[in-house]
Amino acid sequence: MFDASLRDIVVDDLEKILAWRNQEHIRSVMFNNNIISWQQHMDWYNELKNKKSKISKMFTFKDVTYGVLNINDIDKYSNKCSWGFYIGEIESPKGTGLLLGYTCLEFIFKELKFRKLCAEVIETNKISCGFHEKLGFKLEGTLRKHIKRNDRYEDIYVYSLFANEWEEKRIELKLELEERFK
């Protein structure tokens, strides 16, 4: 509808993903904010190919690749999963992040048919907190002083979104995106 899509990650994408992931503005809001080596990156890719509890996709808009979706902790019995994502291209059109969120949530709830999506956000990542709330996520709680980054312990905010909540929120966001990308 918006000429946006998700596709499988292929070997030719790996250099771009690593460069994106190692950018300061992306690393600074990740749980692991260390520079990732090529070997670590290849280990991630090989694990991705062999694990059923993870899915990663490239996000494209108008045939340009802008970001990555990671789906983790897939629990088929409880019909839930967690996600992570980022826009790697600094020069992306305004609204690309919202389009990525919309496209990914449609995939998670409509195609994969998950019942619940969970997210964990570092307390200092106010942009991501606001983004999750805009998408309809609800704050479930706080994992206090949960991870150590840069020699200090940080809280993690736990968010969730259910398929039926997305069904209500998606209409509002679709209208906003139609207005933005008409």
C-alpha positions as CSV (number, residue, x, y, z in Angstrom):
1,M,0.0,0.0,0.0
2,F,2.8,2.4,0.8
3,D,5.4,0.7,-1.3
4,A,7.0,-0.6,1.9
5,S,7.9,-4.2,2.5
6,L,10.0,-6.6,4.6
7,R,12.3,-9.1,3.0
8,D,14.7,-11.8,4.1
9,I,18.3,-10.8,4.9
10,V,20.8,-12.2,2.4
11,V,24.6,-12.3,2.5
12,D,24.8,-9.2,0.4
13,D,23.1,-7.2,3.1
14,L,25.6,-8.1,5.9
15,E,28.1,-5.3,5.3
16,K,25.3,-2.7,5.3
17,I,23.7,-4.1,8.4
18,L,27.0,-4.1,10.3
19,A,27.8,-0.5,9.2
20,W,24.3,0.5,10.4
21,R,24.6,-1.3,13.7
22,N,27.9,0.2,14.5
23,Q,26.8,3.8,14.0
24,E,27.0,5.7,17.3
25,H,23.3,6.9,17.2
26,I,22.2,3.2,16.9
27,R,24.7,1.7,19.3
28,S,24.0,4.2,22.0
29,V,20.4,3.0,22.4
30,M,21.1,-0.8,22.2
31,F,21.5,-3.1,25.2
32,N,24.9,-4.1,23.8
33,N,26.5,-0.8,22.8
34,N,29.9,-2.2,21.9
35,I,31.3,-2.1,18.4
36,I,30.5,-5.4,16.7
37,S,33.3,-7.2,14.8
38,W,32.8,-8.9,11.5
39,Q,33.2,-12.3,13.2
40,Q,30.5,-11.5,15.8
41,H,28.2,-10.3,13.0
42,M,28.7,-13.5,11.0
43,D,28.0,-15.5,14.2
44,W,24.7,-13.6,14.5
45,Y,23.8,-14.3,10.9
46,N,24.6,-18.0,11.1
47,E,22.6,-18.3,14.3
48,L,19.7,-16.5,12.7
49,K,19.7,-19.0,9.8
50,N,19.6,-22.0,12.2
51,K,17.2,-20.8,15.0
52,K,13.5,-21.0,14.9
53,S,13.1,-18.6,17.8
54,K,14.4,-15.6,15.7
55,I,13.4,-13.8,12.5
56,S,15.2,-10.8,11.0
57,K,14.0,-8.8,8.0
58,M,15.2,-5.9,5.9
59,F,12.8,-3.0,5.7
60,T,12.5,-1.3,2.3
61,F,10.5,1.7,1.0
62,K,10.3,2.4,-2.7
63,D,13.0,-0.2,-3.4
64,V,15.5,1.4,-1.0
65,T,16.6,-0.5,2.1
66,Y,16.3,1.7,5.2
67,G,16.3,-0.6,8.3
68,V,16.1,-3.9,10.1
69,L,13.4,-5.7,12.0
70,N,14.4,-8.3,14.6
71,I,11.9,-10.7,16.1
72,N,13.2,-12.6,19.1
73,D,12.0,-14.9,21.9
74,I,9.4,-16.5,19.7
75,D,7.1,-18.6,21.9
76,K,4.6,-20.5,19.7
77,Y,2.9,-22.1,22.7
78,S,2.0,-18.7,24.3
79,N,1.8,-17.1,20.8
80,K,4.1,-14.2,21.7
81,C,7.4,-12.6,20.7
82,S,9.6,-9.6,21.2
83,W,11.0,-7.2,18.7
84,G,13.7,-4.7,18.0
85,F,14.2,-2.5,15.0
86,Y,16.2,0.4,13.7
87,I,16.4,2.8,10.7
88,G,20.0,2.6,9.6
89,E,20.0,5.1,6.8
90,I,20.5,8.6,8.2
91,E,19.1,10.2,5.1
92,S,15.7,8.5,5.3
93,P,12.5,10.4,4.3
94,K,10.6,12.0,7.2
95,G,8.1,9.4,8.6
96,T,10.1,6.4,7.5
97,G,10.3,5.2,11.2
98,L,6.6,5.3,11.6
99,L,6.2,3.4,8.3
100,L,8.7,0.8,9.5
101,G,6.7,0.4,12.7
102,Y,3.4,0.0,10.8
103,T,4.8,-2.4,8.3
104,C,6.5,-4.5,10.9
105,L,3.4,-4.7,13.1
106,E,1.2,-5.7,10.2
107,F,3.7,-8.5,9.5
108,I,3.8,-9.6,13.1
109,F,0.1,-9.6,13.7
110,K,-1.4,-10.3,10.3
111,E,1.1,-12.6,8.6
112,L,2.7,-14.3,11.6
113,K,-0.5,-14.1,13.6
114,F,1.1,-13.5,17.0
115,R,-1.2,-12.7,19.9
116,K,1.2,-10.5,21.8
117,L,4.3,-8.4,21.0
118,C,6.7,-7.4,23.8
119,A,9.4,-4.7,23.8
120,E,12.1,-3.6,26.2
121,V,13.5,-0.1,26.0
122,I,16.4,1.4,27.9
123,E,15.2,4.2,30.2
124,T,17.3,6.8,28.5
125,N,15.9,6.1,25.1
126,K,13.0,8.5,25.4
127,I,12.4,8.6,21.6
128,S,11.8,4.8,21.6
129,C,9.5,5.1,24.6
130,G,7.4,7.7,22.8
131,F,7.5,5.7,19.5
132,H,6.1,2.6,21.2
133,E,3.4,4.6,22.9
134,K,2.5,6.2,19.5
135,L,2.1,2.7,18.0
136,G,-0.3,1.7,20.8
137,F,2.1,-0.2,23.2
138,K,1.3,-0.1,26.9
139,L,3.9,0.1,29.6
140,E,3.8,-3.1,31.6
141,G,6.5,-2.3,34.1
142,T,10.1,-1.5,34.9
143,L,13.0,-3.8,35.3
144,R,14.9,-1.7,37.8
145,K,18.7,-1.3,37.3
146,H,18.5,-4.2,35.0
147,I,21.5,-3.9,32.7
148,K,24.9,-2.4,33.1
149,R,26.0,0.0,30.3
150,N,28.9,2.5,30.4
151,D,29.7,1.7,34.1
152,R,26.2,2.3,35.4
153,Y,23.0,0.3,35.8
154,E,20.0,1.3,33.8
155,D,16.3,0.6,34.1
156,I,14.5,-1.2,31.3
157,Y,10.9,-0.3,30.4
158,V,8.8,-3.3,29.4
159,Y,6.0,-2.6,26.8
160,S,3.5,-4.8,25.2
161,L,0.9,-4.7,22.4
162,F,-1.8,-7.2,21.7
163,A,-3.2,-8.1,18.3
164,N,-6.7,-6.7,19.1
165,E,-5.1,-3.4,20.4
166,W,-3.1,-3.1,17.1
167,E,-6.3,-3.8,15.2
168,E,-7.8,-0.6,16.7
169,K,-4.6,1.5,16.5
170,R,-3.6,0.6,12.9
171,I,-6.5,2.5,11.3
172,E,-5.4,5.8,12.9
173,L,-1.7,5.2,11.9
174,K,-2.7,4.2,8.4
175,L,-4.5,7.5,7.9
176,E,-1.5,9.4,9.2
177,L,0.8,7.5,6.9
178,E,-1.5,8.0,3.9
179,E,-1.5,11.8,4.6
180,R,2.3,11.8,4.9
181,F,3.1,9.6,1.9
182,K,0.3,10.6,-0.5
